[in-house]
Amino acid sequence: MFTRVLMRRIAALMFVLLELTCQTQTAFPDESQPDDGAISFTDVTRKSNLHFQQSYGDRRLDNIVEGTGTGVCVFDYNNDGFLDIYFPNGKWTAGLSDDDSRDLRGELTNHLFRNNGDGTFTDVTEQAGLAGSRYSVGCAAGDFDNDGNVDLLVLNYGQNELFHNDGNGRFSEVSIKAGLTGARFSLSAVWFDYNSDGFLDLYIGNYVKYDKLKDAGFDPAAGYPGPLAYDGQSNLLYRNNGDGTFTDVTKEVGLWKPDGRSMSVTAADFNNDGRLDLLSTNDAMENYYFEMNAHGTYLERAVEVNLAYGENGESVAHMGPAVGDVNRDGRLDIYIANLRDSNLLVQRPSGEACDSWTDRAGLGYTRGQYSGWAAMMFDFDHDGWLDLFNVNGGAQHEYAQENVIYRNRSGTRFVNVSETAGPHFRQKHVGRGGAGIDFNNDGLMDLVIVNLNGRAILLRNDTRTRNHWITVTPRLKFPTGVRDAYGARVIVEANGMKMIEDMIPTRGYLSAQDPRLNFGLGRSDHADSITIRWPDGALDQFKNVQGDRFVAYEHQEHAKTK
């Protein structure tokens, strides 16, 4: 009897609920503002001391590398409970930048801003060792050695850089030692455990083989040659060997596509089979969508499931994908930002393919007006329905455009609320990357935006609503430390709705968002249940969880010995 009781207690300890008190700050600058639930954002960039000026490393925008722009990555590098912000940046580069801009050589770096927990940030780039030494484009954070400290991959034009978090506020660059070799033009990457061995693997999206000679003689009025002027490159999957090194397994798992032109990659369980699928949104060609079979290899099925092309079958410039269940039917849908024809793709009830909902959902009017880059889906007003934010800007010229935000009305239609969402939406910028971040831990999803050759922008979500929320963080416990459970699925049932999210921070364009999963509960002050499907397939469920706070759940994981 004693043995059975003891075993039950031990089993219970393997799923630990850590109830975190919400660290709330004043969310609304004007307390007289009516509590009407209207989505509202305030630009707090200067007030927060988030001073980052993006550069493409040149005086004049004249090639596809510079026009690609840069992204942003948010992660908690010092484990203090507040998310920090990392900006990759362009740099003057021989063979890429113009000779008359040589005075910029050595003057530009990437930047890490530490969240001070009081609404402000401090630039700690130098002391953290994260300035970077190459022309940087994208970034993705993940704890690849399970030591409890989040590491950082920076995607570059040329050799990528892998920064190991030493746990003392500093990072060490280990890309060559880790086997992440080969100089390419990488834009985006997603950390996930494809073989379920407890170690995070790495899928890297590569763009074109840029050749400056092909720019010669191109009409300056048109900007610069597009992606079809250059050869493509395959994305790469690196298996984590569990000893600090990685092995390229792209070909053996069926992911080799030598002519790809990836703009961004992400992962999610789109077909609800318990295995993570891969999506690569590509430029001027069809997208790639890979499903893993029971044998551990991938099959490309983008055409079959209607993810390959634009709404009318065109191979347009697909940028950053946002993932979420827009109609709350239990299947993840996809919004793909595009230079000319952004597209909302909603899964059919059968799950065998997607249908374009762009026009029927009310997104058709504005999609042709803007050049879309980073897309984000969050429940900004906590009514239970995912809203949509899109970063816009000219491609081959620095043409400024407004960003747009749409409110989801009951999963069937989106309404453009940009005119009433704050002064930012009446301003024009040359947008590129962006990510969602609850920087002040008030439960409302804020936004950080990167602008080409311009200042970054931090938008605080000041939406006033009586709706409730809960933010869930699934975590894996190893003998060496505790890390976020990338790949876990969280299902929250509340207010008569069933909401699903996969913990994969790499979303949108060149960027990685807040890894914590934020759910709107509507007028319910609690979640009826929270179910977590862990990366190893185990299920755990918690009943009647109080809302308006952060909760974290731990699951004991045993990484395989290498």
JOCORZI-V183742 format. One record per residue. RES is the residue in one small letter. SS is DSSP state (@ for helix, = for strand, . for the rest). Layout:
RES,SS + RES,SS
This chain:
m,. + f,@ + t,@ + r,@ + v,@ + l,@ + m,@ + r,@ + r,@ + i,@ + a,@ + a,@ + l,@ + m,. + f,= + v,= + l,= + l,= + e,= + l,= + t,. + c,. + q,. + t,. + q,. + t,. + a,. + f,. + p,. + d,. + e,. + s,. + q,. + p,. + d,. + d,. + g,. + a,. + i,. + s,. + f,= + t,= + d,= + v,. + t,. + r,. + k,. + s,. + n,. + l,. + h,. + f,. + q,= + q,. + s,. + y,. + g,. + d,. + r,. + r,. + l,. + d,. + n,. + i,@ + v,@ + e,@ + g,@ + t,@ + g,. + t,. + g,. + v,. + c,= + v,= + f,= + d,. + y,. + n,. + n,. + d,. + g,. + f,. + l,. + d,= + i,= + y,= + f,= + p,. + n,. + g,. + k,. + w,. + t,. + a,. + g,. + l,. + s,. + d,. + d,@ + d,@ + s,@ + r,@ + d,@ + l,@ + r,. + g,. + e,. + l,. + t,. + n,. + h,= + l,= + f,= + r,= + n,= + n,. + g,. + d,. + g,. + t,. + f,= + t,= + d,= + v,. + t,@ + e,@ + q,@ + a,@ + g,. + l,. + a,. + g,. + s,. + r,. + y,= + s,= + v,= + g,= + c,= + a,= + a,= + g,= + d,. + f,. + d,. + n,. + d,. + g,. + n,. + v,. + d,= + l,= + l,= + v,= + l,= + n,= + y,= + g,= + q,. + n,. + e,= + l,= + f,= + h,= + n,= + d,. + g,. + n,. + g,. + r,. + f,= + s,= + e,= + v,. + s,@ + i,@ + k,@ + a,@ + g,. + l,. + t,. + g,. + a,. + r,= + f,= + s,= + l,= + s,= + a,= + v,= + w,= + f,= + d,. + y,. + n,. + s,. + d,. + g,. + f,. + l,. + d,= + l,= + y,= + i,= + g,= + n,= + y,. + v,. + k,. + y,. + d,. + k,@ + l,@ + k,@ + d,@ + a,. + g,. + f,. + d,. + p,@ + a,@ + a,@ + g,. + y,. + p,. + g,. + p,@ + l,@ + a,@ + y,. + d,. + g,. + q,. + s,. + n,. + l,= + l,= + y,= + r,= + n,= + n,. + g,. + d,. + g,. + t,. + f,= + t,= + d,= + v,. + t,. + k,. + e,. + v,. + g,. + l,. + w,. + k,. + p,. + d,. + g,. + r,. + s,= + m,= + s,= + v,= + t,= + a,= + a,= + d,. + f,. + n,. + n,. + d,. + g,. + r,. + l,. + d,= + l,= + l,= + s,= + t,= + n,= + d,. + a,. + m,. + e,. + n,. + y,= + y,= + f,= + e,= + m,= + n,. + a,. + h,. + g,. + t,. + y,= + l,= + e,= + r,. + a,. + v,. + e,. + v,. + n,. + l,. + a,. + y,. + g,. + e,. + n,. + g,. + e,. + s,. + v,. + a,. + h,= + m,= + g,= + p,= + a,= + v,= + g,= + d,. + v,. + n,. + r,. + d,. + g,. + r,. + l,. + d,= + i,= + y,= + i,= + a,= + n,= + l,. + r,. + d,. + s,. + n,= + l,= + l,= + v,= + q,= + r,. + p,. + s,. + g,. + e,. + a,. + c,= + d,= + s,= + w,. + t,. + d,. + r,. + a,. + g,. + l,. + g,@ + y,@ + t,@ + r,@ + g,. + q,. + y,. + s,. + g,= + w,= + a,= + a,= + m,= + m,= + f,= + d,. + f,. + d,. + h,. + d,. + g,. + w,. + l,. + d,= + l,= + f,= + n,= + v,= + n,= + g,. + g,. + a,. + q,. + h,. + e,. + y,. + a,. + q,= + e,. + n,. + v,= + i,= + y,= + r,= + n,= + r,= + s,. + g,. + t,. + r,= + f,= + v,= + n,= + v,. + s,@ + e,@ + t,@ + a,. + g,. + p,@ + h,@ + f,@ + r,@ + q,. + k,. + h,= + v,. + g,= + r,= + g,= + g,= + a,= + g,= + i,= + d,. + f,. + n,. + n,. + d,. + g,. + l,. + m,. + d,= + l,= + v,= + i,= + v,= + n,= + l,. + n,. + g,. + r,= + a,. + i,= + l,= + l,= + r,= + n,= + d,. + t,. + r,. + t,. + r,. + n,. + h,= + w,= + i,= + t,= + v,= + t,= + p,= + r,= + l,= + k,= + f,= + p,. + t,. + g,= + v,= + r,= + d,= + a,. + y,. + g,. + a,. + r,= + v,= + i,= + v,= + e,= + a,= + n,. + g,. + m,= + k,= + m,= + i,= + e,= + d,= + m,. + i,. + p,. + t,= + r,. + g,= + y,. + l,. + s,. + a,= + q,. + d,. + p,. + r,. + l,= + n,= + f,= + g,= + l,= + g,= + r,. + s,. + d,. + h,= + a,= + d,= + s,= + i,= + t,= + i,= + r,= + w,. + p,. + d,. + g,. + a,. + l,= + d,= + q,= + f,= + k,= + n,= + v,= + q,= + g,. + d,. + r,. + f,= + v,= + a,= + y,= + e,= + h,= + q,= + e,. + h,. + a,. + k,. + t,. + k,.
